[in-house]
Amino acid sequence: MDKTINRSDAEWRAKLTPEQYRVLREGGTEPPWSGDLLNVKDQGEFCCAACGEPLFASDTKYDSGSGWPSFTAPADEAMVSKQVDTAHGMVRTEVRCARCEGHLGHVFDDGPGPSGERYCINSASLAFKKAGGD
């Protein structure tokens, strides 16, 4: 992984759309079923929309029925950080980009596969790079 990215609030606001800023920098959540990447089924990688770090491979994406893109695992555990989130009267595990600390979503223990994890990620926090594309 590349070095950690630290930018000022003004730099993040200039780089990101208002919705990306709200999700990535303020910990917001997009409404379910509204994200541009929810139904993407192409081969490629899902990268952090803020810093470009590859976070999830397309072969780990699945339809969880939750309304947000869901993945069984990050491309590399070192690419994400996890922390306890007690907002909204719940105890959840927040997922952040390890490189820029952008809020991605949450991980839950109700997913398929051997780990049983479901990474529930906001489309606004991701950029999709199609395999074989530039």
ABEGO torsion letter per residue (X at the ends): XBBBBBBBAAAAAAABBAAAAAAAAAGBBBBBGABAAAABABBEBBBBAAAGBBABBAAABBBAGAGBBBBABBABAAABBBBBBABGGBBBBBBBBAAAGBBAEBBBAABBEAAGBBBBBBAAABBBBBBGBX
